Amino acid sequence: MSDDPNNCINDQEARMKMLTDRDKDKDKDKDKDDGITEDSWNPPAYYGYYATSYPDGIKLEETHDLQTLIKKVISWHHDRNLIKGSSDKDQTLKLLQELGELSDSVCKGKDIKDDIGDMLVVMLNITSRNNVSLEECLAKAWEDIKDRKGRMIDGIFVKETDL
């Protein structure tokens, strides 16, 4: 391993050690009340969907709407101390790891649902700790891009201002 302090591997190893050390103390933090419960957290209404196919013959028999899934994921984060016990920087590194898995699946022609779902789980962690919703973030992105002009170059959309 490199001793270079800017080396991402060293940084990630240090973070993993820090997270491991935090896990040792998780019982102390487990009883702390953060004031957010599954009933008190109220995200905006989202469109529902019915999941119909999963890899390896796994089938989901119940209907899930996005709002219910978001509540379950946020509760899952709180139950495992992943909100107070982590940081945006830690979760951003996790998001990059999940992006790498998505890239691998795309390159190998594999199913990408789990990879995108894992990325959404991490993004929900980040949105929760910053008190914003996915809807707010997507609405902001839409406002930024809706009137954007540009052209495709080698399969990538390049903004007119960058041409």
N, C-alpha and C positions, 0 to 999 in steps of 0.2 A: 504494500500500500504506500501511496505517496504521502509525504509529510506536508505537502502543499496545503495551507489552510483554505485555499479556494477550491480544492478538489471536492466535487459533489459526493463522491463515495465516502470520504472522511466525514463530511457534513451529515450524510444520511446515517452512517454508523453511529455518530454521536447522538443523533436524534433517536435512533432505535434504542440506544442505551438509556437515554433520558426517559423514553416512554416505558421501558422495562422497569426502571426505577420508580416511575409513577405508579405502575401496576402494583408494586409492592405496598404502596400506601393507599390503594384504592378503597380498602375497607374503611379507612378513616373518612374519606370524602363521600362514601356511599350514602351515609346518613344525612348529609347536608341537603337542605331543601333549597332548590333554585327558584321555586315559585311557579314553575311551568309544569302543568300536567297535561295529559292527553285531552282532558276536557277543557282546560283553560286556553290551550293554544288553538287559535281559530284562523287558519289560512283562508284566503279567498276561495270562492267556489271555482272548481275546475270542471272540465268536461270529463265524463266517465268513459271507461272502455271495458271491453270484455277480452281477457287474455285467452287466446285459443290454441296456441302452440308453444311448446317448450322443447328444448333439446332432450335427447335420450328418452323420449316417450313420456316425459313428465307432463302431466296435465293439471291445470288449475281449474277446479270445479266451481269456484265461486266468482261472482262478479265483484270487481274492484273498481272504484272510481279513484281518480288521481288524488282528490282531497284526502280520502281515507288512507291511501298508501303513504302520502306525505306525513300525515299524523303518526302513522305506525313507524315510519323511518325516524322521525324526530324523537319519538318516545324511545326507540331503540338506541339512538345516540345518547339520550339522557340516562337511560338505564345502565349504560356502559361507561359513563363519565367521559364521553367523547366530545362534549361541549366545553365544560370547564376544565377537563383534564388534557386538553389539546390546545392547539393554536391554529390560526389561519395559515401560518407558514408550514406547520406540520401537515395540515390537511391539503395544502396546495401541492406539497411533495407527494402525498398519497394520490391526488388527482392526476399528477404527471405519471405516476406508476400505472394507474388505471388507463390512461391515454396510451401508454406503451402496449398494454394488453390489447386495447382496441386496434392499434396499428398492426400488431402481430396477427390478430384475427382477420383483419381486412386483407393483409398481404397474403395470408394462407387461404383465403376464401372461406373462412369459418363463420358460423353464426355470430352476430355482433350484439344481440339483445342483452346478454348478461354484462358485456363490457360497458355498453351505454348505461344500463341500469346501475352498475357499480359507480360510474362517474356521477350519475344523478344523486346517488346516496351521499357521496362525498360533497357534492355541490350543496345539497340540503344541509349538511353540517355547517358549511361556510355561510350559507344564507341565514341559518338559525342564529349563529353566533353574532351576526351583523344586523339582526332584526330587519331583514328584507325577505321578500317572497320570490319564488321563481317567476311568478306572474309579473312582479315589478321589474325584475331583471330583464325578462323577455320583452316587456313593453318598452323599456329603455332602449334595448338593442334594436327593436323595430323602428322606434323613432329615429335612431341613428342611421338606419339603412334604407328606409322606405323610399326615399327620393334619390338614393345614391345611383350614380351612373358610372359606367366603366365598360370593360370588355374582358372577354376570356382570353387568357394567354397560357398556353400549355396546360389547359384544364383548370386554371385557377382564375377567379374573378379579381381583376385589378381595378381599384378605384380610379376614376378619371383624374383625380387630383394627384395620383401617384404615377401617371403615365408620362 
